[in-house]
Structure formats: C-alpha cells, structure tokens
Amino acid sequence: EYLTLFLMFSGRGFAFQRKQKIERQYRKLLKKGKKLHSQQDDQFTDTYPEHLKHLYLAEEERLKKRRRAPDDSVLSEEKLNKALDAFSHRSVTTEGKFKKKTSNQKAKEEYEKIKAERARRKEEAEKRKQQREAAQRLYKQKKMEAYKILSKKTKRGQPNLNLQMEFLLQKIQQNT
C-alpha cells in the first residue's frame, strides 16, 4: 500500500504542486468566465506558453471588467497590449487608481527598506570608525612629538630643561 502511494507521488515535488496550483487557478478563472466567448479563450490559450496561460487569462479578465465601452476590438487589443507591457515590466498599474500590493510586493518593499537602513547604518559606522582612527593617529603623533621633546638629554645625560620650557610655552599658547 505504501509502495503504491510512493510510486503514485514519486517525482511530484515543488514543481508538481506549483503546476497543480496553476491548474486550480485556471479552472477558477474558467468558472468565473463562463459568460465570455469561447473564441477569445481559445485565442489566449493557444498562443501563450503553458506555464504563463493563467497570467494572461487573469489579465484579460481584469481588462474586461474594467472596460466601460461596448465590445470594441481595437480598444481591447490596445488595452491588452498595454497590460501585457506593464506586466512584462512588473509594474501593473490600473487606470487612475493604484492596485493594492500583494503580500510578496509588500515583503519585497520591507526587505528593501531594511536593506537600505542596514547599508546606511553600516556607512555611518564606517565613517565613525575612520574618524576615530584619524583622531587616534593624530593623538599618537602629538604624543610622540611631545615624548621626543621631553625625553631629550644633554651631553651629560641630564634632561634638557630649555626644550621642556619651550614645549610648555607652546602648549599654553595653543590653549589660549
């Protein structure tokens, strides 16, 4: 019994489930579109690839619902072409109103916002790090110069007080 079930469903993974889903959507559309002429359905089912049929049919359904004028084949072809162009560019807009976003589009937008925010934070952190490193370099350089001046010795090994006094004078003049 288990073997027959396994053989029945073997090779039916993600692609098969997707195909089943597309077929269900297509059947739903057909049920909704019983009023439509079968000629027009044949026109769209024959010319497009199998895996995209449901998309074109759904777009045609939407166009027919929006159409206000009586059957005008020139207008419907123009609308269909316009819709197909918009669909191919992934920016489907309606006439005058913006279409509600799907959860996938919302998720993508949210992801893009988060990604931009992370990039901005990373850039700011990098700036702060560079500023901190520059300040540390400057501090170390000044410290080294001060050390060199203060650690100078005379020929006999005594600290050079003249240099120390000049260094203190410069420091006082810089602070004021």
C-alpha positions in Angstrom: 0.0 0.0 0.0 2.8 2.4 0.9 4.7 1.4 -2.2 1.8 2.2 -4.4 1.4 5.6 -2.8 5.1 6.2 -3.2 5.0 5.3 -6.9 1.9 7.4 -7.4 3.5 10.5 -5.9 7.2 9.9 -6.8 8.7 12.9 -8.7 5.9 15.1 -7.6 7.7 17.8 -5.6 7.6 21.5 -5.7 7.2 21.8 -9.5 4.2 19.4 -9.5 2.5 21.3 -6.6 3.0 24.6 -8.5 1.5 23.1 -11.6 -1.5 21.8 -9.7 -1.9 25.3 -8.1 -1.8 26.9 -11.6 -4.3 24.5 -12.9 -6.7 25.2 -10.0 -6.4 28.9 -10.6 -7.0 28.4 -14.3 -10.2 26.3 -13.5 -11.4 29.1 -11.2 -10.9 31.6 -13.9 -12.8 29.4 -16.4 -15.7 29.1 -13.9 -15.8 32.9 -13.5 -15.6 33.5 -17.2 -18.4 31.2 -18.4 -20.0 34.3 -19.9 -17.0 35.0 -22.1 -16.8 33.8 -25.7 -15.0 30.6 -26.1 -13.3 32.1 -29.2 -11.5 34.6 -27.0 -10.4 32.0 -24.5 -9.0 29.8 -27.3 -7.2 32.8 -28.7 -5.3 33.3 -25.4 -4.8 29.7 -24.5 -3.3 28.7 -27.9 -0.7 31.5 -28.3 1.0 31.6 -24.9 3.2 29.1 -23.3 1.6 26.6 -20.9 3.2 28.0 -17.7 2.1 31.5 -18.4 -1.5 30.9 -19.6 -3.1 31.6 -16.3 -1.4 35.0 -16.0 -2.6 36.2 -19.4 -6.1 34.9 -18.8 -6.3 36.7 -15.5 -5.1 39.9 -17.1 -7.8 39.6 -19.8 -10.4 39.1 -17.1 -9.3 42.2 -15.3 -9.4 44.2 -18.6 -12.8 43.0 -19.5 -14.2 44.0 -16.0 -12.7 47.5 -16.4 -13.9 48.1 -19.9 -16.8 50.5 -19.9 -17.5 50.8 -23.6 -19.3 48.1 -25.6 -17.1 45.5 -27.4 -14.6 47.5 -29.3 -11.9 45.1 -30.5 -9.4 47.8 -31.3 -9.6 49.3 -27.8 -9.5 45.8 -26.1 -6.3 44.9 -28.2 -4.7 48.2 -27.1 -5.6 47.6 -23.5 -4.3 44.1 -23.7 -1.0 45.2 -25.2 -0.7 47.9 -22.6 -1.4 45.5 -19.8 1.0 42.9 -21.2 3.7 45.5 -21.5 3.1 46.6 -17.9 3.0 43.0 -16.8 6.3 42.3 -18.5 7.9 45.2 -16.7 6.5 44.0 -13.4 4.7 47.3 -12.8 1.0 46.7 -13.2 -0.9 49.9 -12.7 -4.6 50.5 -13.2 -6.3 53.3 -14.9 -6.5 56.2 -12.4 -6.2 54.0 -9.3 -3.2 52.2 -7.8 -3.7 48.5 -7.4 -3.3 47.0 -3.9 0.0 45.4 -3.4 0.4 41.7 -2.9 2.0 40.3 0.2 5.0 39.4 -1.8 5.4 43.0 -3.1 5.0 44.3 0.5 7.6 41.9 1.7 10.0 42.9 -1.0 9.5 46.6 -0.2 10.0 45.9 3.5 13.2 43.9 2.6 14.4 46.8 0.5 13.8 49.3 3.3 15.6 47.1 5.8 18.5 46.6 3.4 18.8 50.4 2.8 18.6 51.0 6.5 21.4 48.5 7.2 23.5 50.0 4.4 23.0 53.5 5.9 24.0 52.3 9.4 27.0 50.4 8.0 28.1 53.5 6.2 27.7 55.7 9.3 29.6 53.1 11.4 32.4 53.1 8.8 32.6 56.9 8.9 32.7 57.0 12.7 35.5 54.3 12.6 37.5 56.3 10.2 37.1 59.5 12.2 38.1 57.6 15.4 41.2 56.1 13.7 42.2 59.6 12.3 41.8 61.1 15.8 43.9 58.3 17.3 46.6 58.7 14.7 46.8 62.5 15.4 46.8 61.9 19.1 49.6 59.4 18.9 51.6 61.7 16.6 51.3 64.6 19.0 52.1 62.3 21.9 55.3 61.0 20.1 56.4 64.6 19.4 56.0 65.6 23.0 57.8 62.5 24.2 60.7 63.2 21.8 61.0 66.8 23.1 60.6 66.0 26.7 63.0 63.0 26.6 65.9 64.9 25.1 69.0 64.8 27.2 72.1 67.0 27.3 75.6 65.6 26.6 76.0 64.7 30.3 72.6 62.8 30.4 70.6 65.5 32.2 67.1 66.4 31.0 67.1 69.4 28.6 65.1 72.0 30.6 65.2 74.6 27.8 63.3 72.3 25.4 60.8 71.4 28.1 60.1 75.0 28.9 59.6 75.8 25.2 57.2 72.9 24.9 55.2 74.1 27.9 55.1 77.6 26.5 53.8 76.3 23.1 51.2 74.3 24.9 50.0 77.3 26.9 49.9 79.5 23.8 47.8 76.9 21.8 45.3 76.6 24.6 44.7 80.3 24.8 
